[in-house]
Each structure stands twice: as C-alpha cells, then as structure tokens.
Amino acid sequence: MSKVYRLSAQQLRAAEIFATNDIHKMTMAQIAEEVGVTDRSLYRWKQEPDFIAYQNDVAERVMNDFLAETYTILRGIVRTSGSDGNKLKAIELVLKNQGRLTDVQKIEAKVEDTRSNEAIEAEIDNLKKMLADM
C-alpha cells in the first residue's frame, strides 16, 4: 500500500477495526472507547474520503489473506472429502476463480423476413436516394 493517508493514529486504528469488525464484533461505542474518541467522531470519520479509502485498503488486504486460507480449505475438500459432490463443487469453484471454467449458454435465433422482393427493392432504392441527398 503506497498511498499516503492524512489520518491520525486514532483514525488509522478505527478504520482497521471497522475493516475487520467481523472478527472483532465491536459496537460503535466499543470502537470509540478503544481509540479514545466519541461515537460522533467515528460517524464523522466514516464520511471522510481518506478514512473510507484506508478502510477499503485494509479490507482488501484482509481479503487477500483470506483467499489463501480459502484455497487451502478447497484443496483439503478436493483431497479428503468422502463426498464426490463436495469434491466436484470445490473443483468447480477453483476452476471458475481461475477463469478456466465458465457457464455457457447456447442461444439460437431464427430471423424471418416476410417482406416481398419488391418491398425490399423499394427500401433499397429509398436508402440510395437518402444517401445521394447527403
């Protein structure tokens, strides 16, 4: 992360807690107490672009760490699951994530033109006249 954020140490800590609050499970009051500010300050910070951007960067790093754990679990399911269904689903998820498996739908369309040859020729003549006028 090379971006410089204009945030205080308290703001940095609060953003980190918000980004990982699924782990901490802290209330706004608890976060405010943890970083030494009021709830009101937290609400105000949550509106600031630098605070939001830093919180998003932290969340992105956390998700990247989580991705490695996810792959480990998927590999474990593929290697050790007694259920062929679970193995296939894990393999499908890995292949889709890697872009090696996509959902394919076959679409067929039949277009019929019920105009007569004369009507088509008249339309062509009309288009030619329009082009000539340009």
C-alpha positions, 0 to 999 in steps of 0.5 A: 500500500503506497498511498499516503493517508492524512489520518491520525493514529486514532483514525488509522486504528478505527478504520482497521477495526471497522475493516475487520469488525467481523472478527472483532464484533465491536459496537460503535461505542466499543470502537470509540472507547478503544481509540479514545474518541466519541461515537460522533467522531467515528460517524464523522470519520466514516464520511471522510474520503481518506478514512473510507479509502484506508478502510477499503485498503485494509479490507482488501488486504484482509481479503487477500489473506483470506483467499489463501486460507480459502484455497487451502480449505478447497484443496483439503475438500478436493483431497479428503472429502468422502463426498464426490459432490463436495469434491466436484463443487470445490473443483468447480469453484477453483476452476471458475476463480481461475477463469478456466471454467465458465457457464455457457449458454447456447442461444439460437435465433431464427430471423424471418423476413416476410417482406416481398422482393419488391418491398425490399427493392423499394427500401433499397432504392429509398436508402440510395436516394437518402444517401445521394441527398447527403 
